[in-house]
């Protein structure tokens, strides 16, 4: 027997239900996922009276794999949640009603994405967590040869569909009335006039501040000062030095900085404006149209539980809130093109509808490689800048007006980083290394249940560092994804890292990007791009095939690159294209192969070499000018908008100009 959340209330609920159903609790073992302090006390009492044992269900995400050795954490987003979502939509006519209503077509897309998204730990009420816990219970019960398995789980929307899903694995699902609260969620809320929660009140507050300071509080709408808004990726770098920068497409194209507006921390505003970029405005546009009409829920409750009905009501409220915030912000700052990378949450769908209503254009640029079709990759946008050809693009119910093939957007970095890469390489070689490997990792979390865990990341360093300390010919460069707290996350392995760095044959990129604390970012990614480390090395190693963006970046730069599939993702696109010279199962296999290659008199030139037909299908240009093309396209759009053309005409003309220059196959209309 298993329970998601052990609390005083839930224990009383269980006892009552067992009493009604005449179930004997004596000598039972109940495994729990999480619990409260009060439940410890009552648990000890029950153990004394009835010999009921409450035992913590200790599991690691990395242990939960299916028969194909695929990590369940990944599989549920590529398969299980998609199938469950399909079943839910089929079983409830309300989804079809919403879809048919033209005023709610974007909201339907929003709901479609919302059903299969969420964070397992921070959003405990989601289907994502429930599906994962069912798989955890399946794994644990099989491991211990348990039969008649029952899981008591917090009540959720779509519980009947969840029960059916659990039944496929011979697990009986029962609901408990209380859901676990994440530690960051408080039971009491204070009224907070924040930009996200109350956009209109927040702007009225700013008006009052301006008046107190004897400043004019309203922004003047000027058609000649229309802007491209860039949603930050937390990479504030105004130097075109090849390091990560939110402004890569401006710094490498004919797009003028004065056309771009950016929401940055106060300390960076002067630097931003010195380069002719615009900082976002806090003044309010004086216009009767500032109040965007709210959508009202017009659909019946038939066939829905209270939780399910509230799912629609709550999400429509959030949808309206996002739209109000986007509408006010866009009007204040004269935004006509909204540019973002964030297609991974449902928020962008609400933003897209608002921008379209305002006569603007919504655009998304692709910043990471997707080797599998995840439920979270669905998007809604006018423009999508990408390097994928159409046959590698996963539509996944996406709505895209124009799909623009630019080539790999970060390829401008290659030429800019050669000198810096050579400097690091020479430094390592001068200390005795004969060959160098560059290593890329992912982020990690101390809770190994909901993430792959810090120990897995520590292994990325420990195994290769031990090899370096016994192999004087080896040099190692680490390019961590998140460097700021890396040494803390790898724990005792940091001693090995310090020792390795002291040999002069180990180098680590530890500078982080700008921390935009004004807007809630708690940490920044490492500012150095993967290709910088790769260009210093003889072989590049990405230690997580399931997140292969860094590997692809290096392969596109013609650098020998291998992948280690530690999580288990057998249905990844890479397995269809790459061979045993590129994909390895663990670090030991990879290190053995590298040493064998480097010591061999007859070098295997296929080692780490990716097929050209695959790389050319990912990037049809391979010329280092993808960022230029993206900036050029945006420049065409903003100039056409300033000619007072309609948004449809602007997009059609821009597409025509692009196809004439680069080819008819470089723009696809998907929807």
N, C-alpha and C positions, 0 to 999 in steps of 0.2 A: 504494500500500500504506500502511496506517495502523496505528498501535499505540497503545493507550491509555496504557500506562506503560512507559517505556524505562528499564530497569535493567540492571545487569551480568548478572544471572541470566536476565532475559527475552531479552537479546541472544544469550546462549549457547543458550538454548532455540530461538530463531529459526534460528540458524545450523545447529544440529543437525537441525531439521525440514526446512530447505531442502536440506541435504545428503542426507537420506534420500529426499526427494521429487525430488531432482536439479533443483532450481530454481536458475537462475543469478542470483546476487546482483549481478553486475558492472553498474555504471552504474544501479543502482536508486536511487530516492528513497523513503525511508520517512518519512512524517509522524508525529510523536508528539504526544500531548496533554500529558504530563508526563514528567519524567525525573529520575534521580539524578545526583550528581556523577560517580560511577564510570562511568556510561554515556557521559559526555562523552569520557573518555579512550579507552575501547574503540571508541567511534564514530569517533574520529580515526584510530585504527589501521586500522579497516576501510575508511575512506575512502582511506587511503594505499595499502592493498593491493588493494582491489577497486573503488575509486571508488564505494563505497556512500555515499550522502548521507543524513544524518539531519537532517530539517528540522522546526522547531517549527510546529505547526498553529495559526496565529494567527487567531482568530475572535472575533467579538462576538455575544453572545446576541441583540442587537437586529437583527443581519443575517440571522438564521436564521428565515425566514418561509416559509409555504407558498404555493401558487398563489392562495389567497384573501387573501393579505397578512395572514394571522394569524400572530402570534408563536408559533413552535413550542413555546417554553417553556410557553406557556399551553395550546396545543392538546393536548399529550401528557397533561395532567391532565384535560381534558374529553373526550378521545376515545381516544387510543392506549393509555394504561394501562388504561382500562376494558375495551377489546377484548382486550388481552393477558391481563388478569386472568381474563376470561371463558374464554379458550382454556385457560389453565393449569388452572382448576378443572374444566373439561370433560375434560381429558386425564388427570386423576389422581383415581382413585376415593376416595383417602384424604380428600379434602375432603368428599365426600358422607357418608362414614362418620362423620366428626367432626360434621357438621351434624345427622345423625340421632340422635346420642348426646345425650340431654337434659342430661347433666352438662357437656357441652362446647358448648352452643349459644352462650353468650357468647364462648367462645374462638374459635369459628368466625367470628363477627363481627369479632373482633380480628384474625384472620388475613386475612380479606377486606379489611380496611382496610390492613393492613400490606403486602400484596402491591403496592399501588399508591401507597405513600407513601414519603417519604424525602427527604433533602437531597442535591443533586447533587454538592456539593463535600465536605461533611462526612461523608457516608455513601456512600463510593465503591463499596460492594458491592451497592447497590440496583439494582432494575430501572429506577428513575427515571433514574439516570445513564446506564445502558446504552442505553435508548431514545433519550435526548437525543443521545448520542454517535453513534448510528446516523444520526440526522437531520443532525448536523453534518457527518459524512462524506458523506452524500448531497448536501448543499448545496455542499461544497467540490469534490467530484468533478464535479458538474454545471457548476460555475463554471469549472473547468479542462478540461472535456471529457475526463475520464478514463474509461476503460472497464476491465472486469475488476477491479472494486474489491474489495479485501480489507481487513477490519478484524480485527486481533488484539486481543482484549479480555480483561480479567481474568475468570477462571472464576467463575461465579455459579450460584446456584440457577436452575432453569427455563431452562437454556441452550438446549435444543432448541426451546422456544417462541420464544426470542429469535432463534435462527437462522432460524426460519420468518418472523418479523417482518422481519428484515433482507433475506430473500430477496425479499420483495414489492418492495423498492426496488433489486433487483439488486446487493445487497451480500453477499459471502461472509463469514460470521462464523467466526472461529477463536478458540479459547480459549488464553490464556497462564496459567501457574500462579500468577502473583503479582499481587495487587491493590495498587493505590496506597493508601498510608496517608495520611489527612489529617494536616496538621501538628500538630493538637491531640491526636492519638492517639499515645501513647507505645508503644515496643516493650517496655518494662519497667514493671511495675505494682507499687506498694508496697501493703502491707496497710493499708487505711484503714477505720476504724470510722466509717462515715458513715451518716446517716439514710436515704439512698437505697439504699445498697448492702447494709447489714446492719441493718435496722430493729430487730430484737430486741436485738442486741448494743449498738446505739446507746442503747437505752432502759435496758439493764442498766448501761451506763456512766454514764448520768444518775442511776440509783439510787445507785450508789457515790458519786457527787459529792454527792448530797443527804445521805447518811449521814455523810460526812466533815464536812459543814457542820452536823451535828446537826439536820437537818430530816427530817420524816417523808417517806419516799420514794414512798408510794403515794397515788394519787388515789382519792377515795371516789365511787362511782357513785351519783348522786342523780337519781331519775326526775323530780324537779321542776326540775332544772337542765339539761334537755336543750337542745341548741344547734343553730343553723344555722351550718354552717361556710362561710365565704366564701373561695374560692380567689382569691388576690390577682391583680389585673391591673397591679400596681405603680403604683397611683394612690392613695397615702396622703394623703387630704385629708378632714378631719373638719368642714370648713366648708361650709355649703350656699350657696356663692357662684356656682354655675353652672360652675365649672371642674371638670375631670375628677376623679371620686372613686369609689373602690371601693364607697363606702357610699351611693351615690345613691338606692337604693330604701329605705334606712332613713331618710335625712334628709328624704325627701319622702313619707312614709307614716305609718301608725299602728303600724308594727312597732317594738317597743321594742329599743333597742340592747343591752340585757342578754341578749337571746336570740341574739345574733350573736357568734361566736368567729372570731378573725382571727389569721393567722400572720404576724407582722410583725417587723421588726428590733428589737433590744433597745432602741435609743435612742428608739423610739416607743411602748414599752409603757406608760409612765406617762401619756402623752397619750391613748392609747387607753382606758385604764381610767378616766381622769377623765371621759370621755364615756359611761361605763357599758358599753362594749364589753368583751368578754373576750379576753385574750391566750391563745394556745394553751399548754397545759400540758405540761411535760416529765416529769411523774411517770408512773408505770406503774400501770395498773389491776391489782389483785390478783385474778385470776380464772383458773379452769381453762380458760375458753373463749378465752383470749388467743392460743392457738396455733391458727391457722386451718388446717384440713386442706389439704394440697397436692394439686393434681391431678397424676396420674401419666399419662405417655404410654402409651396402651394399644393403639396402632395399629401395623400391620406396615409393613415397609420395601419391600414389593413395588412395583416400577415407579419407585422413587426412587433418585436418585444419593445419595452420601454427603452432599453439600452440601444437597440437598433434604430428606433425612431430618433433618439437623442444624438445618435451618430450623425445623422443627416443635419439635424438642427445645429449641432455644435460646429460641424464642418462648414456649413453655410455661414455661420457667424464669423468663423476664422477667415473664410473666403472674402466676405465683405470687408473685414478689417484690413486684410492685405491690400484689397483694391482701394480702400480709402487712403491708406498710407501711400501707396504708389501714385495715386491720382494727385494728392496734395504735393508730394515731393516732386513729381514730374512738372506740375504747373509752376511751382516756385522756381525751378531751375531751367525752364524752357527746354525740357528734354524731348527730343523727337526720335532718338534712337537709343534704346535701352540695351546695353551690351553686357552679357554675363557669361560665366562658365558654369553656373550652378543649375544643372538640369536634374539634380539628384533628389531634390525635395519637390513636393507638389506646389509649393508657393509660386514657382515661376509661371504656372498655368494661369493663376489669378492675375499676376502681373502682365502677362501677355494680353489678356483680354482688355485690361485697362489701357495699355499703350495703344492697342488697335483702336479702341473707342476714341482716344485722343487724336487719332490720325497719325500716330507714330509707328515706328517699326521696332519689333522685338528681335534681338539677335543673340545666338549662343555660339560660343567657340569651344571646340573640343580640346581639353587639356590632358586627358588620359586615355590610354588604350583599353578597350574592352574585348577580352578574348572569349567571353560568353555573353549570352543574352540574359541580362538580369532584369528582374521585375522593376528595378529602380531606374532603368535607362530610358523609359518612356518620356517623351518630351512634347511640348507644344510651343512652337516658335514660328516666326516669319522666315528667318534665315538661320542656317546652321553652317558654320565654317568648320571644315573637317578635312582630314587626309584620307579617310576611308573611301574606297570606291563603293559604288552602290551595292555590290554583292556581299561586301563585308559589313555593311551597315545594318544594325538590328532595329527594324522599325518599331516593333513592340507596341503597337497602337499609337505610335507617334504621329503628330500632326505638324508637318513642316511644309511651308510654302515653297521655299527655294533651298535646295541642298547645294552648297558651294564647295567644290573641291579645290582647296588651296594648295595642297601639299602639306607636309608635316610642319606645323606652325613654329616650332622651335629650331628649325634647321639653320636659321641665321646665326646661331651660337657657334657653329663649327669654326667659321673663319675667325671670329673674334677671340676665341679661347686658345688658339694654337700656342701662342707665346707663353701664356701662363701655365698651360699643361706641360710644355717642354721644360719649363723651369723646375716644376715639381718632379718630373721624371729624372732630370739630370741630378737633382739633389739626392734622390734615392739610389740611383746607380752609383754615385760617387761614394756611397757608404758600403759598397760591396755587392749589391743586388745584381743578379744576372737577368732576371725577368720579374715583371711586376703584374700583380692582379689588382683590379679595381672591384670593389664590392659594394652592392646597393642593398639596403634593407627596407623594412616597413616600420610603421609605428607599433607600439605595444602598450599593454595595460597590465597592471599588477593582478587584476582579477582574471585568472586563467579560465574561468567558466564562460565569460561572455566575449573574450578576445583570445587570440592565440597565446598571449601571455608574455611576460618579460623574459622568462627562461628560454623560450624559443628564440627570441632576439639575441639573448646572451650567447647562445650557441653559434650565431652568425659570426661572432667575434672570437669566442673561445677556441674553436677548432682550428681556424686558420692562424690565430695568434700562436698557438702551441706549435704549429707547423713552421711558422716563421722563426721561432726561437731555436728550433733544432736544424733548420735549413738555411744556411748563410747565403744561399743564392736567391732566396725569395724576398721580394719587396711587396708590400701591401698598402693600398690606398682605400680608405673607408669614406664613402659618401652616404652618411645616414640621412634618412628622410626627415627626421626630427632630431636635431643634434643637441638642443638646449639641455634636456634632462637625460641624455643618453647614458652618461656615466653612472647616474643614479639607477637607471633602469637595468643596466647589465650587472649591477651589484659587484660581487667579488672579482668578476672577470676584468673589471677596470684595472686591477693590479697588473694583469697580463698586458693590457693595453699600454699602460705607462711604461712597463719594461720594454715593450716592442718599440714604442716611439723613441725611447732612449738609444736604441740600436742605430737610429737614423734611417732604417729601412721601412719604417711605417709612418704613414701620414694620414691625418684625419681632417676632413672639412667640418669645422664646428661653428662657423659663423652662421647665425640665423637671420632670416629676413626681418623686416620691420614689424614690431608688435603694435598693432593698431588697437591699443587698450581702450580708446574712446568708443569703440564699436563692439566691444565684447570678445575680442579674440584673445585667448589665454596663452597661445604660443604661436610661433611662426616656424615655417619649414626652413630647412637649410637653404641658404641663398645660392650655393653652388649647384649648377645643374649636373645631372649624372654624366653627361658627355665630357665635362671638364676632367673628371676623374678617369673616365674611359680613355681619353686621348693621351693620358700620361702612362697608360698601362699596355701590356701585351695581350691581356685577356680580361674581359669584363664578366662579372658574375652577378646575376640578379638572384637573390636567395629566396624569391617568392614568385613562382611562375604565375600564380593566380592574379598577381598585380604587376604585369610585365611591361609597364610604360617605360621605365628606365632602360630595360633591355632593348626594347624596340628602338628607342632614341639612339642608342649606341650602334645597333645593327644598321640603322639607316645612315650612320656616319661611316659605314664600312669597317667597323671595329669588330674583331673576333669576340663573340658574346655567347655565354652559356647561361642556362636557367636551371635552378634547382626547384623541383616540385615537392616541397616539404609538406604542404597542406593536403595535396591530392586533388587535382582538377583534370581528370582524364578527358572531359568533353570540351576542354579549352581549344580554341582555334589553333593554338600553337602545335598541338599534337597532330593536327591534320597536315601540317606543313613541315615541321622540323623533325630531325632524326636523333639518333643516339650520340652524335657528335655535339649536340647542343643541349639536350634535356637529360638531367640526372635526377635521381631519386633522393639523394642525400649528400651531405658535405664530404663524407669519406670517399664516395665514388668520384666526386668532382675533383678533389685534391689529388687522388691517385692518377686520374686521367691527365691532369695538368702537369704533374711531375713527370709522368711517362712521356708526354709530348715534348716537354722542354729538355729532357735528358736524351731524347732520341736523336740519332745522327740523321735519320731521314724524317724530316718534319711532316706531320699530317696537316696539309694545307686546308683540309675541309673542316678541321676542328674549330668550332665556333663560327663557321661561315654560314650565313643565312642565304637561302635561295634568292637569286635576283628576281625571279618571277613573283615571289611573295612580296619582297620589298617594293618592287615597282607597282604592285597592285595596291599597296598601302599608300604610296606617294608616287603619283604619276608624273611628277616634275623632277624631283631629286636635284634641284638647282640652288638651294639655299635662299630662295626668295618667297617662301610661303607667307611670312609675316608682311612682306611688301604687298603681296596680293590682297591680303585681308585689309590692310590699311588703305590701299588703293580703292578697294570696293566701298569701304566706309566713307571715304572722301567723295566718291561719286554720289553716294546716297545723300550725304548732307548738303552737297551743292545743288542736287536736284530738288531737295526739300525746300531750300531757300529760294528756289524759283517758284514756290507756291504751287507745286504740282501735288496731285492726290497721292496717297500712300501706295495705292495699287499701281499707279502710273510710274512712280519713282522706282518701285521694285522691278517692274517689267523692263524699264529702260536700262537700269543698272545691270540686270541679267543679260540683256541684249549686248551691251557694251563689253561685258566680261567674256561672253561666248565668242564674240567676233575676234577678240584678242587672243584667247587661250583655247578655244575649241568648244564645239557644241556639246561635247561629252563632259565638260567640267561643271555644268549646272544641271541639276535634276529637280524636277517638280514632283515631290512625293505625294502631296495631298492638296 
